[in-house]
Amino acid sequence: MTSAEALPPEPHAPQGPPRTPVPPRKGPGPLTRFLTHGNPDEGHSHATHPWTTVLWLTGVDYFSTLGYQPGIAFLACGTLSPIATALLVLVTLFGALPTYRAVAANSYVGQGSIAMLEHLLPGWLGKVMVLVLLGFASTDFVITITLSAADAAAHAAENPLLHAYLGDHRIIITLVLLVGLTCVFLAGFKEAMGLAVAVGVPYILLSVVVIARALYEVTQHPDALQRWLQSDSLRMDPLPLLMASVLAFPKLALGMSGFETGVSVMPLVHRDSPSPGQPPQERIDGTKKLLTVAALMMSVLLVTSSLATTVLIPAAEFLPGGKANGRALAYLAHGLLGHGVGTAYDAATIAILWFAGASAMAGLLNLIPRYLPRFGMAPRWVIYPRPLILVIFAITCVVTLIFQADVDAQAGAYATGVLVLMLSAAVAVALTYYREAGAHGRSPYTHPKFARSLYFGLVAAVFCFTLVDNVLERPDGVIISAIFILTILVFSALSRWWRATELRVEKFTFADDESERFWQEMVGKKVNLIPLEHGERKGQRKKLRAWRENFKVEGPLAFLNVRLLEDRSEFLAPLRITVRRAEDAPTNYLIEVTGAVAIANTIAFISEQLDPISIFLTLTGRNPMTQAFNYMLWGEGETGVLVYQILVQHWISTPEEDVQPQIFLMGE
């Protein structure tokens, strides 16, 4: 079998007198060159790094939750905070971590659990599911950027040394931080990766120092620890205590953020060169190590910080207006280590909260170009990272202004996005293992992978409980996510409609050497192209008879039959072309194209590649509205008119001095 990549189509001018030469187009301006600089795939294809380096890019999101998690935990659970946090750690280590290690093994190109569900649900149902999950992912990632920047602004405004200069201008500070983050990504991913290490490592080291000093303080004041142990919440019997912790656990769900971004940045992890069709095992193993190390680090830090802050900080200071509200560890740093170290910790906290949006930005730059352009549901410029970065920046500014840079107001939407993605990941992993257990006609119930499927089903149930409880507690999160989902669905539908008349062919291959040889015989004004609705000889004879009765055109004929894929929801498709001599007339040709997603677009593409003398198209005269829906959803429709529109639009958009084929429209 030989193959030929589809070259850029060569459009043609109308037959007749040559048209006036088109003046050469001006080159792109400085802004266009800046926005489209580099590889068009740069948004999801970067230099790779060791997993120990990429750890900090995803970790700036995950680790930064220490800046507000202890305070949120105390407000939600009171003195039960350390117990509920320990339960959160158990769910993280035995639920979220195994789930996303499995996702890394099954979806290793940065698409995460969304890709797994897409494979399990093909067709338009799968596309809609992907768009809905992209809506939740966008909620998660965008709110990660805005909430973290807002919390960084709060830390800056509350610092004793900075408050006199910054005052309460939190919205302005947040917007300035968003501008800074955007500038980093406009500069490039290399700079973003270096900054992630520069802000992540000092923050973790200072956090360890502050927590260690706080725990030492606890040992020096056993009366404080005793007061905590004797509190009413902890004097309950074990079963009621456990139930109270379970009911409080969903309010701490923000402490599990970072896993979806951990798998979305997988393309940045070093990979080996696997054999064709084999997964990149080095990248998969590196990502699993990244997820495990991050989860273990955060588990220790979350439990110890929750214990230290609950025991040492008066309850009133956690409340809105209190000095520890949203900055419990910073409060301890100033109180136990002095304002010098406290200010250094504030600076580290501000830096990592500001840059926590980096992992979310990286996740969006990996997810969106991998899905929406492939579905035809985004403009072409989405493949370039810089325009997409500017769009994300504009969205984050709008969200910041709507929520007035209020951290608490955004927490519900953040938690909703995180939990929906975790639930979808657990469901996808459970279904994948169940399908593998029942492969090859075996009973799934006796296969070892069935036990894994049950386990991840239980994990999914835990996430489902957490999500439902969170939605009942904070329904605003679902409302915000619904706005993101509706926006994506509307713009995706408009983009698909706008781009429907593109040629929509990814590449083409020939079935055999004979097909390629016959193809070369036809190229360049040597045949008349006659598409057939069906490939039977009866259809060929009918078209040939109509052609001879109504037209007088010289040259051999090339009958074209297009066979569609089962899944017409795809936007681009690779074609397979078979060419044979016609049995009734050896000078004529039979072309069969398989793997198409739309008949009209495929005919137009074949015409552009063959450059025929003329094209004979049939009009059905059926209901135009019905034909329009058939075209958009199933790739069929009024083929004759659509081929004409696609070709004319293509010729107008790519003008050249050549002769275009004649187009004849015939009734059935």
N, C-alpha and C positions, 0 to 999 in steps of 0.2 A: 504494500500500500504506500502510495506517495501522498504528500500533503503540501498545500500551499497556503500560507497565511493570507488572509484577505488584505489586499493593498488598498490604500485610500482610493475611493471611486474616482473615475475620470469622467466628469460631466461633459455634455456636448451641447452645441448651439443648435437652434432649429434649422431644419433643412430649408434651403433657398438661398437668397443672397446673404453673403457674410454680414454679420452684424458689426456695428462699430466696436473696435477693440476697447476692452475695458481697461481704464487706466490702472496702473499698479497700485495696490493698496499701501497706505502708509503703515510703517512699522508701529508696533505697540508703544504707547507712551511710557514715561517713567513709572507711573502708578501701576499700570498693567504689568510691566516687567517685574516690579517688586512683588505684586500679589501672586504672580504665576512663576516665580523664580524656582528653579530646581526641578527635580523629578515630580511629575504630576502625582505620583503615588507617595510623595513624601509624607503625607498625612498618616500613612499606616505602614511605612517602610523606612526604617531608620538603621543607623549603625547599632550593633548589638553590644551588650555589656555583660560582665559576670553577674550572676544572680545576686551576689552580695551588694552590688551597686544598685541594681534595679529595686532591691529591697527597700531602699530609702525613698524612691519615687512613690511606690505604693504606700510606704510607711508614713509619709508626711500626712496622709489622710487618716490612717489608722491610729498612729501614735499621738496625733494632735488632739484626739478626743480626751486625753488626760487633762487638757486645759479646762474642760467644762464637765466631764463625766462625774467626778466625785461630788460636785455641787448638785448636779441633776439627780444623782442617786440619793443624796440625803433629802432633797426636797420631795422626791417621790416615795421614799421608803422610811425616812426618819432614821431611828437607831437600827433598823433592820438593814440598812444600806450594805454593810459588809457581807451579810448573809445572802442578800439578793445578788450582790456582785459575784459572790462565789458561785451561785447558781448560773449566772451569766457566763462565767468562765467555763463551767461544765458544758453548757450548750455550745459554746464556742469550740472547745477542744474535741467534743464527741459528736457535734452536729455540723456546724458550719465548716470546720476544717476538713473533715473527711469528705464532705460534699464537694468542696471546691478543689480538693486534690483529685477527685474523680472527674470534675469538669475540666481540669487542666489536662488530664490524660485523654479526654474525648474531644476537646475543642481547643486546639493548640495554636490557632492562628489569630487569637485576640478577640474572638466573637463571643466567648463565654457561654453561659448556659442558654442564651438566646438561640445560638446556632444549633444546639442539641434539640431544642423544641421545634425548630424549623424543619429539621430532618424527620422528626417524628410526626409532624403534621404538614404534609406537602400540599401544594396547590394554594388557592386563594385563602383557605382557612389558615394555613401556615403563615402566609404573608400578613394577614390581619393580626394574628397572634404576635408576630414579630414586631409589627408597628405598635401594638399596645404595650409590649414589653419595652420597646425603645422609648415609649412615653414615660414609663416608670423609671427606666435607666436615666433618661434625660432629667427627670425630676430629682433623682438621687444625685447625679453629678452636678447639675446646675446649683441645687441647694447646697451641696457640699462647698462649692466655690463661694456662694454668697454668705452662707451661715458662718463659715470659717473666717472669712474676711471681716464680717461684722463682729465676731468674737475677738478677733485680733484688735479691732478698733476699740472694743470695750476694755481690753487689757491695757491698751495704750492710754485711754482716757482716764482709767482708774489708777494708773501709776502715780504715786505721790510726787515724783519729780517732774512728770510730764503733764499732769493735770492743769497746772497753771498756764501752760502754753496751748494745750489742745482743747481744754474746756470740755463741753459736751457735744462737740461737733462730730458725732459718730458717723452720720451719713456721709459727710465729706471725706472723713478718714477712710471709710470703707470703699468709696469710689476711687480714691487715690490708690489704695491697695489693689483694686481690680485693674486699674490702669497699669500698675507695675507688673502684675502677673501676666497681663496680655503682652506687654513689651518683651518679657522674657521669652514667651513662646513665639513671638514674631521673629526674635533673633534666632531661634532654633532649638532643637531638642537636646543638643549637646550641652548648651548652657543650662537648660532646665535640669538635666541629669546631675550636673555638677552642683547646682544650687541645692538640689534635694539632699545630697550628702552633707553639704555645708550647713544646712539648717537642721537636719535630722539628728546628726551625731551629737552636737553640743546640747540639744534639747534633752535627749535621752540621758546623757551623762549628768546634766544638771538635775534632771528629775530624780535620778538615782540618789544623788547627793541629798536633795531636799527630803525625799521619802526616808532615806536612811537616818537622817538627823531627826526627823519626826518620830520614827519608831524608837530611836534612842530616848527621845523625850518621853515617850509612853512608858518605857521601862523605868525611867527616873521618877515617874509619878503614877505609881500603881493605884492610887486613889481614883485617878481619872478613868483608868481602865476598869476599876471595880464599879464605878458609877455607871459605866456603859453596860457592863455585864448584869448589873442589877436593875436596869431599866425595865419598864413594864413590858415592852415588846419582847425582850429576851427571856422573860420569866414565864412565858407560856410553855405548855407542854410541847414536846418535839413535833407532833403531828400538826397542831394548829400553827406552830412556828413555820413549819415547812410550807403549809398551805398559804400563809400570809406572804411568804417569800415568793412563791410561785405566782401569786396574783400581782405582786409588785414587779416581778421580773420584766414584763413587756415594756414598762416605762424606762428600762435601762437599755433598750435595744440599740441605741446609738453606739454603744460600746462594741458592736459587732461590725461596724462599717469598715470598708477597706478590702473585703474579700472579692467583690465583683471587679473592683479596679485592679486587684492583684492578678486576675486572669486576663483582664482586658489589655494589660501592658505586656503580655507574654511575648509579642514580637520583638521586644527590646532585649530579651534574654538570649545569651549566646546559644547557638545551635550547631549541631554537627551537620554533616552532609549525608543524610540517609539515602538508602536505595529508593528508586521510584516507587511510590505507593506506600512507603514506610513512614511512620511518624518520627519527628525529630526528638529522639529520646533524651538527648542532652538538655534540650530546652524544657521538656516536660519534667525531668528530674530536678532541674534548677528551679522551676516555678514551684514544685512541691516543697522543696527546701525553703524557698522564700516564704511561702504561706505558713509553713510550720514554725519557722524561727520567729516570724512576726507575731503569730498567735501566742507562742510561749512567752515572748517578751511582754506582750500586752497583758497576758493573764496575770503574771506576777505583779506588774505595775498597777493594774486595776485593783486587785485585792488589797495590796499593801497601802495604796493611796487612799482607798475607801476606809480602811481601818484607821489610818492615822488621822485623816480629816474628821471622821465621825467622833473619835475619842477626844481630840484636842481642840476643835473649833466649837465655840458656843453656838447653839442652834439658831439664835437670832441673827447671827452673821451670815447664815446661808440664805436668808430671806431677801426678796427684792429690796435694794437699798442698803443691804448689809455689805461689809467690806469683803466677805468671802463669796458673795453671790457671783457664780460663773467663773471664779478664779480661786478655788479653795487651796490648791497647792501654792499658788503665788502668795496667798495670804500667809501660809506657813513659812514660806521662804523669807518674807520680810520680817515676820515675828521671831523666827528662830535663828536666822543667819544674818540679820541686819539689812538695811536698805540697799547697801552696795550689792550684796549677793542677790537680794530680792529684785533689784532693778535689772541685774544681769539675767535672772530667770524670766522676768517680764519680757525682756528683749528677745530671749530665745523662744518664749511662748508666742509672742507676736509674730516672730519670723516663721515658725512652723505652722501657725494657724493661717497666716497669709498664704504660705506656700502649700497648704493642704489642698488648695484648689488645683495644684499642678497635676496630681494623680487623676483627679476628675477630668481636667482638661485633656490629659493624655488619653483617658478612656473614651471621651467623646470623639477625639480625633482618630481613634482607632475604630470605633463602632460605626459612626455615621457613614464614612466613605466605604465601608465594607458592605453595607446593606442598601441604603437608599439609592445610590446610583445604579446598583445592580438590579434593583426593582424598577428602575425608571422613575423613581419617586423623589428625585432631587435634581436640581439643575446640574449641568456638567461641571460648573466651577467648584462643586463640592469636593472634587478629587484633589483640589489644591488646598493645602493646610491654612495658608494665611487668610484668605477670605472667610474660611470657616471659623478661624480664631476670632476675627472681628465680629462675626455674627453672634458667636457665643458671648463675647464681651458685651455686646449691645443687650442681649437677653439678660445677662447678670445685672447690668445696670438697672434695667426695668424692674427686675425682681427686688433688687435692693431698695429702690424708691417705693415700690408698693408696700413692702414690709417695714419701711423706715429703719432698716438695718437692725431689726429686733431679732435677737437670737431665739428667744422662746417662741415667737410667732412662726418661725420657720422650722422648728424642731419636729412638728407633726408631719409635715410633708417629707422631711428628710427621713424620718423613721419609716414612713410608709413606703418610700422608694426602696430603701434598704431591704425591708422585710419582704416585699413582693419579689424582688430579684432573688433573695435567698430561698423563698418558697418555690419559685419557678425552677431554681437550680436543683433543689432536692427532688422535686417532681420529675424533672428531666433525667436525673441520675437513676431514680427508682425505675422509671419506665425503660430506660436503656438497659439496665441489668435484667429486667423482666423479659425484654425482647431477646436479649442474648441467651437467657436461660432456656427460652423456648425455641431457639434456632434449630434448624435441621430436622424439624419434625419431632423433636423430643419433648417429653413432658417437662414443663418448666419447674414443677414442684419438687423434683428430685435433683435438680442441678444446684451446685453450690452457690451460683449467682442469684438464685431465688431468695436465699437468706439475706444477701446484700440488698436485694430489692425491697424486702420487708423492712430491713433496718432503715433504709433511706425513706421509706414510706412513713415510718414513725417520726423520723426527723422532719419530714414535710408536715406531719400533723402538729408537731411542736411549733414550727414556724407559722402554721395556719392559725393556731390558737393565739400566738403572739400578735399576728397581724390583725385578727378580728378584735382583740382586746384594744390594740392601739387605735384602730379605726373608731371603735365605740367611744374611746376616751378623747381622741383628737380627730373628728371627722373632717376637719379642714384639710388634713393631709390628702385624703382621697379627692377632695374638691380640686385642690391644686394639681394633683396628678392627672385628674380628668381633663383639666385645661390643657396640660402639656400633650396628653394623648389626642384630644380633639384637634389641637393645632397641627400635630404631626399627620393625622389622618387627612385633614383638609388640604394641607400643602402637598402631601404625597399624591392625593387624587388629582389635584390641579397640575402637578408636575408630570404625572403619568399621561394626562390628557394632552398637555402641551408638547410632550416629547413623543407622542404616539406615532407621528409620521416620520420619525427618523428611520434610517435603514435597518437598525436593530439586529445586526449580525456581528457576532464576536469574531469568528474566523470561519474558514471552510476547508474541508479536506476532500480529496478524491478517494473513491472506493477502491480504485486500482489504477495501474499504469495505463490501461486502455482508455479509461475515462479521461485521464489527464491528456492523452494524445488527441482524442476526439475534441476535447475542449479547446485545445490550441488550434485545431482546424477551424473552429467557429469564430474565434475572437477577431474583432475588427471589421465590422460591416460586411460580414459574409453570410449571415443567416437572417431570416425573419422569425421573431420569437412569438410563439403562440401558446399561452398558458392554457392548461386544461383543468376543468373542475375535478375530473377523475382521470385516472391513467389508463382506462380500458381502450381497446382498439376502436370500439364503437364511438367513444368520445373523440378520438383522433379523426376518424372518418367524417363525423358530423362537422367538426371544426374545419376540416380540409374542404368539404363540400361548400360550406358557407363562405369560406375564403375565396374559392374559385368563382363562385356565383357573383360575389359583390366587389371583388378587388382584382386588380391586375398588377401584381408585384413580382418582380423577377428575383430569383435566388432561392436556395434551399430553405427548408423549414426546420425549426427546432421546437418540438413540442415539449412543454415544461409542465411537470406534475409536482406539486408541493405537498408533502405529508407533514402534518403538525405533530408536535410532542403531545403526550398525554397531559402534561402540566403546562397550560398556556399562560399561567400567571407570571412566568419568567419574562423578563424584558429583553435580554440578549440571549442569543443561542448560537452554538457552533453548528454549521451545516455540514452534511455529508452528501457528496454529489456523485451520482452514477450517470454516465453517458454511454448510449449505445446507438448503433445505426438502426433506422426504422426498417422493419422487415418488408413492408409494402413498397417503400421507395428508398433505395440505398443512399440517395443523395440527401435524405432528410435525417434528422437526429431526434432521439428521445432522451430527455434529461429528467432524472428523478432526484429530487432534493428531499432529504429526511432531516428531522431534528429541528424544524422551524417552529417559531412561536406565533407567527402572523403570516398569512398567505400573501397579502398585498406587499408588505415590506420585503419579503423574501423575493418576490417577482421583481420588484424594483432593484434590489441588490444584484440579482443575477443579470438583469438588463445592463446595469452599470458596469459589471465585470465583462460581459460578452460584447458590449457595444454593437447591438444588432442594427440591421437596416431599418426595421420597423417592428412594432409591437401591436398585436391584435388582442384587444381586451373585450370581455363580454359584460354587458349590463343585465342585471336580473330584473330591475324595476320593482323590487320588493319594498316593504315599508321602510323608509329611511331611518326612523327612530329605532326600530328593531335591529336594523343592520348596524347602526352605530354601537348599540350595546353588544351585539355579537362580535364586533371588531374589538372593542375595548376589553371585553372579558375573555373571549375565546379565540381571537386572532382571525376571525372570518369576515363577515360583512360584505358590503358592495365592493368587490375586489377591483372592478374596472375603474371606477371613479377614484378609489383610494390609491391605486398604483399611479394614476395620472397626477394626483395631488402630491404624492410623495416625491415623484420624479421632478415635477416642476419646482417644488419647494427646494429640493436638493440642488437643482441647476441654478436657481436664483441665489442661493446662499454660497455657492462655489462657482462663480462665473469663470468660463474659459473660452478661448476661441477654437471651437471645434463644432462639428455637425452633430446635432442631437438626432436620435431616431424618430421616425414618424410614429405617431400613436393613433390607432384606429379603435373606436369604441363601437361595438356591435351589440344588437339586441339578441336575446336568447331565441 
